[in-house]
Amino acid sequence: MKPETIIRNCFPWNFCNMRGSYITFGNVRSQLTISCCFTDNCTTSQPTFSAISNEPNGLVCRSCTIENNTQCPKITAMNCTGNEKMCVLRNTTVKGPKPSSKLLYGCATKSICEIGKDALQIENVKIETKCTCTGRSVSLYSGFSYALTITTVLTKLVLS
């Protein structure tokens, strides 16, 4: 049986009927399904999850998951599958009695990327999520080459 978490809360109306998924390091896949109702104290239908395709789609993304840190110690590449046609950087911060954070790189559906930045308050716990996405394959070392370029330019300026 797959583990499920169902949360009842108020969401912006534009999230209603949203479905999406993302996968990250270690092939850990998460799915999101939001169903809504529009009256006080209403009960929505039980959310259903879409079928997932394991067929590669040609996109290659960075892959990493780390908790309570701002950088991944090791970033690997992963092949995206099915409708997960975006590379995602997802940062989740939990504020409350047990604060934590989680950073992940992986593949995602467009709907996950459209969430952008969101905050959810459940009693005395606030969960903030920020997704940044790109639709093209990314280099594993783009941050390194960028830093190397700046260092090279600064060295040339200092030595001149």
N, C-alpha and C positions, 0 to 999 in steps of 0.2 A: 504494500500500500504506500502511496506517495504521501509525504507529510503535507498538510494543508494548514494555512492560517487564514481565518476569515475575520475581518475587522469591520464592525459597523461604525460608521462615522459620517459626518457631512463632508462632501467633496464638491468642488466646483462642478457645475452642470456639464461643462465641456469634457469632463472625464467619464461621463456616463457611457456605458456600453464599450468601454475601452478594453482591448485585448492586446497583449504583447508578451514578449519573452526576451530573456538575455541569457547568455552562457559565458562562463569565464573559466579561469584556471582550473584544471582538474576536471573539465567538462561538467561543472556544476551548473545546472540550468534552473532558472526561476521563471515562473509564469505569473502574469498579472491579469486579472479579469475584474472589471468593476461593473456591477449592476446597480441600478438606481430606482428609487421610487420618489414621488414628489408631493406627498402629503405628510402631515405630522404623525409621528409614531407608526409609520407604514413599515411593511415588511417586504423586502425585495425577494425576487426568486433566487434560488440557490445558483451561484455563479457556475458556469461550465467552462472547461478549458479546451482550447483548440488542440488539434493534433499537431505534433511537432515532426518536421521533416529532418532527416539526417543527411540529406543530399547536399554535398558541397555546392556553394553558389559562386565560388571564385574569389571571394573577398578574404583577405588575410588581415587579422588585427592583433594588436598587443594583447597579452593575457597575463593577468596577475590579480591576486586577492590578498589584502593585508589588513589586519585590524590594528587600531590604535597607533597608526603611523602615517606619515604623509608621503612616504616614498616606498615603492616596491623594491625589495632587495634583488630580485631576479625577475626580469620580464622576458617572457617567451612569446612565440608566435602561435596563433591558432587559426585554423581554417573555419570560416563561418559556414552555416548551413541554412537551408530553407529560406524563410522570410527574414532572417536575421542579417540584414544587408547594410548595417551601419556599425562602425567601430564606436564603442562607448567608453567613456571614463565616468564612472558613477561614484560619487562621494556621499556617504550617509553619516550623519552625526546624530547621536542620541543624547539629549540633555535631560537630566533628572537625577533620581537617586543613584542610578548606576550608569554614569555617562560612558559613552564609547563612540568609536568612529570606525568606518569601514571604507576602504578604497578598493575599487576594482576596475580592471580593464577587461574588455571582452567584445563580443558581438551582440547586437540588439536589433529588435524590430524598430521600425520608424516610430510606432506609437510609444514605445518606451522613451525614445529620444525627445518626443514632443512634450513629455512631462516637464522637461527643462529643470526648473527649480520649484520645489514644493515643500510645504511644511504641514505636519499632521500633529495635532495635540490630542493625547489620550490621557485623561486625568492629569497627573503631574509629570508626564513624560512628553517631551517634544522631539519629534523625529524630523530632521531636515535632510532633504535629498536634492542633489544637484547632478544632472546628467549633461555631459558635453559629448557631442557626437560628430563623426565625419563619415561620409559615404564612400571613402576611397581607402585602399590598403595603405597602411602606414609603415614607415621604417621603424625597426626596433631601436635604432640609434639616433633618431632625429634630434632628441634633446642633447645627446653627447656631441653631435657635430655642430649644433648651434653654439654650445658652450665653447667648443674648441675654436670655432670661428671667431668668437668674441675675444678669447684669450690671444689668438694669433694677431688680431687687429690691435689690441691693447699693447702687446709686446712690441709690435712695429712702431706704434706711436711713442712708447717710452724710449725705445732705442734710437729714434730719429732725432 
